[in-house]
Amino acid sequence: MSTLSGNKVLLVILAIIFPPLGVGLHTGLASAFWISLVLTLLFYLPGFIYALWVIL
């Protein structure tokens, strides 16, 4: 069983507040950030799930 590092915990907390922020800090301005932004603008839950998937 793996443990989460402090950096990942911070990214997950940021993803709870605003999912594209967590993804953007994790991947930069790659396509994953833009997908997360669009999903969050359409509805929060898909953006949040996608952000967790990318970060973890």
Secondary structure, 3 states (H helix, E strand, C coil): CCCCCHHHHHHHHHHHHCHHHHHHHHHCCCHHHHHHHHHHHHCHHHHHHHHHHHHC
